[in-house]
Amino acid sequence: MLFESTNSGTVALVVTPRLTTVARFRAENAALLEGLFVQALRLCAEAGLIQVGMVALDGKRVKANASMAANRTGSAIEEEVKAILAEAAATDATEDAVHGQARGDELPRALADRRSRLHRLRQARAHLEAEEQARLDAHAERMEKREATETQRGTRLRGRKPSPPSPSKEPQANVSDPDSKIMKTHHGFIQGYNGQALVTEHQIVIATDLTNDQADTRLLHPMLSQATANLRAVGVRQGIGVLVADAGYYSDASVGAETPGGPELLIATAKGWKERKAAEAHPPRGRIPGSFTTRQRMGRKLRPEGFSC
């Protein structure tokens, strides 16, 4: 808010920054903003507010400043690029016929906007190509691990080999905000991002992130690694004891990657009402059967008196 003195007195002027100004400020000062977060965390540590015996991880879908109608497939983007280039060529030919070799007025606003749109279309297309390559690389990595395991054991693994990625429909990218993705929420789908926060029992945020990854399962260990690095940066030597999270973060791979000496993972294996129903049953007794799967062992741990088994 700004104040301006006039003949009739002081007038308050409310100034609302443009969205592009805020976005530009964030992009140009990303490193400083990260440092500011660590500085605030250091103040909390010096005040004795950070206790990490138990922490919790959760996420929230955040709507982007982009419409879902702006999503395009790769083929649609290519057709639009061709149309824009053809329109630009036609405009150049028309202006050359009018002005000859002399320079005319500035380019029309419509054509300038088209060129800006062409840049966004190419950016969206690059995102699609990068995602497709990432999926192919992930499949190749899975096949290499499978072959290495088979070589080590001397026998073939049971079950079908992972099939090459073959999406049921052509992937899309948003031409208004190529970094954003279609996210599923409790109220339907939005065009946006996946916000993550890892907090202590006293609601002190020790790690946070904003990503376009729709799957929370792939964010568990990256968030845990970020929190560990932040705690070390502010001088907190106490290791995280227990991490709790909802069923959205569960996968056999993430639980199986639990590191020795690291925090114990307590991750729900089913929706809330299913977990509550299981908790109402008689508590389990005796040793956990060796035949239990990773999911069954986690479910057993979460039930009443599961820790004593």
N, C-alpha and C positions, 0 to 999 in steps of 0.2 A: 504494500500500500504506500502510495506517495502522497505528500501534502503540498499544496500549492497555495501561496498567498495571493489574494486578489483584493480589490477595493472594498468588496463586501465581506471580507473575512478570509478565513482559511478553509479551503475546500479539499476534501479527501478524494483522491483519485485511485480507483481500484484497477490495477493492471494485471491482466491474466496472461501469462506467458503462452506462446504458441506451442503446440505439441512438438513441432519440429525443433524448436529451441531447446525444450527439455531433452528430447532424444539426442540432439547434437551435444549437449552438455554432458550427458551420461556417456556417450561414445568417446568423447575427447578426454574424459576424466575417469575412465574405468579403473585404472590402477590406483588413483588417489582415493576413490570410493571404497575399494577393497581395503586399502590401508586404514581408512577411517573406521571400518567395521572392526578391524583388529585392535585399533586404539581403544574403541569403546569396550571391547571385550577385556582388554588389559585393565581398564579401570574397574570392571566388575571383579576381576581376579584379585586385584589389590585390595578391594573392599571385602574379600572373602565370600563373595556371592556365588562362586562357581563350585558346585559339588556335582561330580559326574559318576556317582555310584550307580545311578540309573538315568538313562536319557531316553527320549522318545523321538521318533521320526514320523513325519506326516507330510502330505502334499496337498496342494490346491490348484485347480485349473484356473488360469487367469485369462480373461478375454483380451485378444489383441485388437488393435485399431485397424481391423481388416474384415471384410465381408466374406462369408463362406462362398458366396456367389462368384468371388474372384478367383476361385480355384480352377486351374486349367490342366489338362493332360499334356504330355509332351507333344503329341501330334497337333493339338489345338494351338499350342504356343508357336510351333513352327509355321502353321498357316497364318497366324496373326502377324508374325515377324515378316513373312513374305508380303502380306498385304500392306504393312507399314512401309517397307522398303519400296514397294511399287508405287505407293502414294507419294513418297518422298521424291522418287525419280520423276514422276509426272509433274510434281510441283516445280522441281528444278528446271524441267524442260519448258514449262509455261513461263517461268520468270526469265529464262534465257531468251525466249522469243520476244518478251516485252522489253527487257533491259539490254539485250545484247551482251557485250563484254563489260559494260559498265555495271557497277554495284548498285542494286536497288535498295529499298528500305530493309529494315530488319525482318527476319523470318516471321511469318504469322504466328500468333500465339498457339493456334491449333497444331501447327506443325512442330513447334517447340515442345509442346506437351507430348506429341507422338514420339519424339526422339527420347524423351524422358521415359516414356512407357516402354520403348524398345529396350532400353537398358534394363528395366525391371523384368521384362520378359526373358531376356538372355540370362539374367541372374537366376530366375526361377528355373529355367531349363538346366542351368549348371547344377542347381540343387538336386534335380531329378536324376541327372547323370551320376552325381556323387553318391546318392542314396542307392542307386542300382548297383554301382561298383562295390559299395560297402556290403550289400547283401551277398554278392557273388564271392567277395573275399571271406565273409563269415562262413559261407558254405564250404569253401576250400579249406579253411582252417579246421572245421569240424571233421572233414574227410581225412585230413592229415593226422589229427589226433586219433581218429578211429583206426587208421592203418598202423600207427605207431603202437597202439594198444594191442592190436592183433599180432603184430610182429613180436612184441614182448612176451605175450602169452603163448604164442605158437599155434593159436587156434583162432577161428573166425568168431566174431561177436554174434550173439543171437539177435534176431530181429532184422527188420529191413534197414538197408542203408539209407541215410538221409537223402531225400530227393532234392534235386537242384531247385532253387527258388523259381516258382512260376505263379506270379500273382494272378488272382482271379479277374482283376480288372487293372487297367492302366493306372499307375500312380499319378498323383496330382500335386501341383505346387501352386501357392497363392501368389498372384502377380502383384498384389498390393504390398504384402509382407511375406516374401519367400521363406523367411526363417520360421514363421508360425506354422502350426499344424492343426488339423481337426482333432479336437479333444473331446472325449466322452465325459459327461458329468452326470450328477444325479437328476438334473433337469433337462437332459438332452445333450446335443452336441454344440460345441462352440469352436470358433477359430481362435486359437490362442496358444498358451504356453503352460508348462507344468512347473509350478513353484514348489520348492522344497525347503523345509526347515527342520533342523535337529536341535532340540531344546532339553534343558535340564529339568529336574523336578520343580525348580523354582522359576521356571519360565524364562531362563536366560538362553538366548539363541546362540549356539556355538558354531553353527554352520548353516549356510543358506545358499540356494542356487535357483536359477531359472533356466529351464531347458525345454526343448521341443520334443523330447523323448516321451511318448505316451505311456510307456511301461515303467511303473514304479520299481519293478523287480530289478531292473538294471541300474537303479540309482542308489540302492542300499549301500554297497561297499564304497562307491565314490564319495557319498556323503559322509560315511564313517571315516574315510581317509582324510577328507577335508577338515572334519572336526578334530581329528588327532593332530593334524598339522597346526591348526589354529591354537589348540591348547598348548602345544609346545612353544609356539611363537610368543605366547603371553606368560610363559613360565609356570604353567600348571603341569606338575609332574605326575599327578594322580591319573592312572589309566581309567578309561571308561569301563565300568563293571558290567552293566547289563544294558542292552538296547532293546526296546520294545517297539513294535510296529504292527500295523493291521495286515489283513490278508493280501492286500494289493502288493506287498513287498515280498511275499513268499514265493520261492522257487527252490527246487532241490539243489540247483547249482549255487544259489546265493547262500543257502544254509550249509551246503557242503564245503563252501569256501571259508568257513569260520576258522580263523587262524589261532594256533596255540598261544595262550597268553593274552589273547585279545578279549574283547567283551563277549559275554554270553548273549546269544541271540534268542529272544522270545518273540516269535512272529506268528500271528494267527494263521491257521491253515484253512479257515473257512469264514463265511460271513458271520457277523455278530450274533444273530439269533441261533445259528447252528452251534456256535461255540458255547452260548449260554445253555442250550439244550443238553449238550454233552457234559457241561459242568454240573447239571442237576442230577446226573446219574451217579451211581455209587463210585467212590474214588477207587482208582486202580491199586492193586496190591501186588507185591512180588517184584521180581526182576523184569526189566523190559526184555521181551523176547528178541533173540538175535535175528530172527527173520523179519523184524519190523522194517519197513521202508523209512527213508528219511522223513517223509511227511508224517508217518505214524508215530515216529519217535518224538517229533516236535509236538504233535497233538497230545501225546501222553504226558509230555513235560508240562503242558499248559493246564492240564486237568488238576482238580484238587489233590493235594499231596503227591503230585507227580514228581516233585523234586526229591522225595524220599525214596524213590524207586530206583 
